[in-house]
Amino acid sequence: MQVFVNDREVADLAAGRATVGELVEALGVHVDPSEIVTTVALDGEVFSAGEDERYARRAAAGVARLTLTSRTIPALAARLHADVRAALRDVTAKLERATAGLDGGDASAAHALFASAFDELRLVLILDQHTVSLGGRDALTSEAELIPLAEALLVAQRHGDRGATRRLLAERVLPLLRLWSANADGAAVAGAQIT
C-alpha cells in the first residue's frame, strides 16, 4: 500500500490485518503537529476525517493507496468560512424559488422547498458557529436575528396563511439572507486584499 500525507509519500507498506482506522491513527506521527487531518482517501474515494465510521473498520489489506490530507486550523477555518458563504447563497436561491412557488399553483412543492431550505439554513448556522469557534472570525449569520422571523413563519404556517408566509419570506427573511451573503462576500474580498 502506498501511503501519502498531503502530497508527500511517507510509506509503502504491507497492511497485514490492520484496519484503515488503525493505520490512520498510526500515521498521525507524519502529520505536522500544527495541522489536523481533514480528509482520508482510499484509492481515490475521499472521506471527511470526521466520518471515520465510513472508513475506519475497513480492512487495510485491500487498499492500494491511502492519502491523508491535513490543514492548519486557520486554513481549515477559511475553507469552512467559504463553505458557509456558498451555502448561504444556495439557501437564498431555494427560498427565492419557494417564495415564487407560493404565488404559483404548486403550493405543496413550494412548502417542501421552504422546509428543505430552512433545514439547510439551520445547518449553515451551526457550521458558521463552529467556524467562528475554530478560526476566531466574525460570524456570517445571526441566530438572534433569525429566530423572531422563524417564529413568525411558524405562526403563519400553522394558520395556513400562504400570503403572510410569502410576505415574511420576501420582505424579511430573504433580505436578511441577502445582507448576510453580501457581508460575507465583502469580508472575503477584504480578507483576500489583506493577504
Secondary structure, DSSP 4 states (H G I P E B T S, - for coil): -EEEETTEEEEE---TT-BHHHHHHHGGGGS-TTEEEEEEEETTEEEETT-GGGTTTSBGGG-SEEEEEEEEHHHHHHHHHHHHHHHHHHHHHHHHHHHHHHHSS-HHHHHHHHHHHHHHHHHHHHHHHHHHHHH-PPPS--HHHHHHHHHHHHHHHHTT-HHHHHHHIIIIIHHHHHHHHHHHHHHHHHHHHH-
